[in-house]
């Protein structure tokens, strides 16, 4: 099973018995066939601790489990949709960016402090991404939402990629990221996050960047 692009803001999924799709609650636009929709109270395969962590931080994004036999169309808020096919690797993405993903993927919640310690926490607060991020691992398709469309930037060993924090959507692969600045402390006084802060990604993988600095 994989997602089929209807247009830049809509996708469809062919649901068959024995397979399932998890989607952001309220993202179903229409369907044909015998399909059921059930609230996913456990936050996918992340378990109770994933759910509790996000709710404590007020970052919980409810999911719906879709099963049965038929075709379901997804979209949300008129946002552009970008499909990412995982082949056994890992994708890190904000929960509110997730439109839908295949149930074959393992989902968990990662505390931002695990990526950069205290600076990881600072990054989450400065960029507005919060204290937690969603981790999806395995083989399957993921549909993410973006404002203005998405471009994929490759990350090669020894060559860092710098991204505006507000334009960051997700990244995959063996990648480390940290909050950095191209300006001195005095230069940053009185500035917003803007170009003062950047996300510096290094390693090997891909970063997904939207064509806008607007948060969803």
Backbone torsions as a table, in degrees:
resi	resn	phi	psi	omega
1	UNK	NA	142.0	176.0
2	UNK	-150.5	170.0	179.5
3	UNK	-90.0	142.5	177.2
4	UNK	-110.4	131.0	-178.9
5	UNK	-78.4	122.2	175.7
6	UNK	-87.8	-50.7	170.3
7	UNK	-153.0	-167.6	-174.1
8	UNK	-67.6	-13.9	-175.2
9	UNK	-125.3	7.1	-178.9
10	UNK	-141.2	142.3	173.3
11	UNK	-132.2	165.0	173.6
12	UNK	-129.4	156.5	177.7
13	UNK	-132.0	134.4	175.8
14	UNK	-88.1	110.4	-178.3
15	UNK	-92.1	129.4	178.7
16	UNK	-127.8	155.6	179.4
17	UNK	-57.3	137.5	179.2
18	UNK	91.7	-8.5	177.2
19	UNK	-124.7	156.0	-178.3
20	UNK	-142.6	161.3	174.9
21	UNK	-125.9	140.2	172.8
22	UNK	-107.3	132.9	-177.3
23	UNK	-132.8	157.7	174.5
24	UNK	-64.7	133.5	-176.3
25	UNK	-59.3	130.6	179.9
26	UNK	92.0	5.6	-176.4
27	UNK	-95.2	-5.3	178.9
28	UNK	-72.3	126.0	-179.3
29	UNK	-100.5	-26.0	179.9
30	UNK	174.6	162.5	179.5
31	UNK	-157.8	161.3	172.5
32	UNK	-127.5	152.4	178.8
33	UNK	96.5	-168.6	-179.9
34	UNK	-99.0	92.6	-174.7
35	UNK	-124.5	139.3	178.0
36	UNK	-114.9	149.9	-179.9
37	UNK	-127.5	119.9	-177.8
38	UNK	-126.3	134.4	175.8
39	UNK	-58.1	136.0	179.2
40	UNK	-100.6	98.9	-174.6
41	UNK	-79.5	-13.0	-176.1
42	UNK	-99.1	5.8	179.9
43	UNK	64.0	45.0	-179.3
44	UNK	74.0	-137.9	-179.4
45	UNK	-96.8	15.3	-179.8
46	UNK	-78.7	-19.7	176.8
47	UNK	83.4	-177.5	-174.8
48	UNK	-63.4	-41.1	-176.8
49	UNK	-64.9	-34.6	176.0
50	UNK	-62.4	-44.7	-178.6
51	UNK	-64.6	-46.1	-178.2
52	UNK	-63.5	-44.5	-178.4
53	UNK	-58.3	-45.3	-179.2
54	UNK	-69.3	-39.1	-178.0
55	UNK	-68.2	-37.4	177.5
56	UNK	-61.3	-39.6	-179.2
57	UNK	-87.3	4.6	-178.7
58	UNK	57.4	39.5	-179.7
59	UNK	-120.4	20.1	-176.2
60	UNK	-77.3	131.3	174.8
61	UNK	-119.4	105.8	-175.5
62	UNK	-59.7	142.4	179.3
63	UNK	-115.8	157.8	175.2
64	UNK	-122.5	135.4	175.4
65	UNK	-92.0	127.0	-178.0
66	UNK	-111.8	123.8	-178.8
67	UNK	-139.7	168.0	176.5
68	UNK	123.4	-140.5	-178.3
69	UNK	-146.6	112.2	-179.6
70	UNK	163.2	-165.9	179.8
71	UNK	-122.1	131.0	-178.3
72	UNK	-121.4	136.5	177.2
73	UNK	-104.0	137.0	-177.7
74	UNK	-126.0	147.9	174.0
75	UNK	-176.7	162.7	-177.6
76	UNK	-158.4	124.5	172.2
77	UNK	65.0	12.7	-177.4
78	UNK	72.2	14.4	-179.2
79	UNK	-77.2	152.9	173.8
80	UNK	-69.0	146.5	-177.6
81	UNK	-117.0	134.9	179.1
82	UNK	-127.5	129.6	-177.8
83	UNK	-100.4	130.8	179.6
84	UNK	-118.5	126.3	179.0
85	UNK	-99.5	114.6	177.0
86	UNK	-88.4	141.3	-176.8
87	UNK	-124.3	42.2	-178.8
88	UNK	103.7	0.4	179.4
89	UNK	-100.1	-167.0	-172.7
90	UNK	-124.2	139.1	176.4
91	UNK	-117.6	133.8	174.3
92	UNK	-109.1	123.4	-174.9
93	UNK	-150.0	147.3	177.3
94	UNK	-70.2	142.3	-175.3
95	UNK	-58.7	-38.1	-177.8
96	UNK	-75.1	-6.6	175.4
97	UNK	-88.6	-15.7	-176.8
98	UNK	-76.8	121.6	173.5
99	UNK	-92.3	-50.1	-179.9
100	UNK	-163.0	155.9	174.8
101	UNK	-154.7	156.0	-178.0
102	UNK	-71.6	143.4	-178.5
103	UNK	-68.5	-9.8	177.1
104	UNK	-72.2	-16.0	-179.2
105	UNK	-83.4	143.6	175.9
106	UNK	-88.1	127.2	-177.9
107	UNK	-111.6	138.4	174.3
108	UNK	-149.1	168.2	179.3
109	UNK	-110.8	131.4	-179.9
110	UNK	-113.5	129.7	175.8
111	UNK	-72.8	133.5	-175.3
112	UNK	-60.8	-23.1	178.2
113	UNK	-64.9	-17.7	177.4
114	UNK	-75.0	-15.2	175.9
115	UNK	-116.1	81.4	176.0
116	UNK	105.9	10.8	176.0
117	UNK	58.5	-134.1	-177.9
118	UNK	-59.7	-37.4	179.7
119	UNK	-67.3	-27.8	175.1
120	UNK	-65.3	-40.2	177.2
121	UNK	-66.3	-44.3	178.6
122	UNK	-60.1	-41.5	178.9
123	UNK	-58.3	-46.2	-178.7
124	UNK	-60.3	-37.3	-179.0
125	UNK	-77.2	-42.1	-178.5
126	UNK	-65.8	-41.4	-176.2
127	UNK	-85.2	-9.9	-178.5
128	UNK	81.9	10.1	-178.4
129	UNK	-85.8	-7.2	176.1
130	UNK	83.8	-169.5	-174.1
131	UNK	-94.4	-10.9	-175.8
132	UNK	-129.5	152.9	172.8
133	UNK	-136.4	156.5	-177.9
134	UNK	-93.4	137.9	-179.4
135	UNK	-117.9	123.0	178.7
136	UNK	-119.1	127.5	-175.1
137	UNK	-132.0	143.1	175.2
138	UNK	126.4	-153.1	179.8
139	UNK	-115.3	123.8	-179.2
140	UNK	159.9	173.7	-176.6
141	UNK	-101.0	145.9	177.1
142	UNK	-128.2	132.0	175.5
143	UNK	-108.0	119.3	-179.8
144	UNK	-112.3	156.6	-179.6
145	UNK	-106.9	149.0	-179.9
146	UNK	-149.5	162.6	178.1
147	UNK	-101.8	111.6	177.7
148	UNK	89.1	10.3	179.5
149	UNK	93.2	169.6	-172.8
150	UNK	-128.4	143.1	170.5
151	UNK	-120.1	142.7	178.7
152	UNK	-99.4	122.7	178.8
153	UNK	-110.0	119.8	178.5
154	UNK	-72.1	147.2	176.8
155	UNK	-117.9	122.4	-177.9
156	UNK	-112.1	149.9	177.6
157	UNK	-55.2	134.3	178.4
158	UNK	81.3	2.5	-178.6
159	UNK	-137.0	103.2	-177.2
160	UNK	-76.4	153.4	174.4
161	UNK	-118.6	131.8	179.5
162	UNK	-107.8	132.9	-174.8
163	UNK	-132.2	140.2	173.0
164	UNK	-63.8	128.7	-177.0
165	UNK	-56.9	-32.8	-178.8
166	UNK	-75.8	-18.9	-180.0
167	UNK	-94.8	-11.0	-179.8
168	UNK	-66.5	134.2	177.5
169	UNK	-112.0	-51.2	-176.5
170	UNK	-168.1	169.8	170.8
171	UNK	-148.8	159.4	-179.6
172	UNK	-137.3	160.9	176.5
173	UNK	96.5	-169.7	179.7
174	UNK	-86.5	81.6	-172.8
175	UNK	-126.4	135.3	171.1
176	UNK	-107.8	145.9	179.6
177	UNK	-139.4	147.7	-179.5
178	UNK	-147.2	158.4	177.6
179	UNK	-83.9	129.5	179.9
180	UNK	-136.1	171.1	178.5
181	UNK	-139.9	142.3	177.4
182	UNK	-95.5	1.2	-177.5
183	UNK	-116.2	156.8	174.2
184	UNK	-76.2	164.7	-177.9
185	UNK	-57.9	-42.4	-179.2
186	UNK	-64.9	-34.1	179.4
187	UNK	-67.9	-26.0	-175.5
188	UNK	-83.4	-17.1	-177.6
189	UNK	-61.1	126.3	178.9
190	UNK	86.0	-0.6	179.9
191	UNK	-97.2	155.7	169.4
192	UNK	-80.9	-171.7	-179.0
193	UNK	-64.4	-47.5	174.1
194	UNK	23.5	-135.8	178.9
195	UNK	-80.3	-5.0	179.2
196	UNK	-63.8	-38.1	179.6
197	UNK	-111.6	143.5	178.4
198	UNK	-136.4	155.7	169.4
199	UNK	-97.6	124.1	178.3
200	UNK	-103.9	115.1	-178.1
201	UNK	-110.6	132.5	-179.6
202	UNK	-139.6	161.2	-177.9
203	UNK	120.5	-133.3	178.6
204	UNK	-144.0	121.9	-179.2
205	UNK	165.4	-146.6	-177.0
206	UNK	-143.0	141.1	172.4
207	UNK	-116.7	139.6	-178.4
208	UNK	-106.0	124.2	-173.4
209	UNK	-123.3	133.3	178.6
210	UNK	-90.4	158.6	-176.4
211	UNK	-87.2	43.9	-177.4
212	UNK	-168.3	158.2	174.7
213	UNK	-106.0	20.2	-179.2
214	UNK	-90.2	128.1	175.0
215	UNK	-76.3	148.8	178.8
216	UNK	-74.3	NA	NA
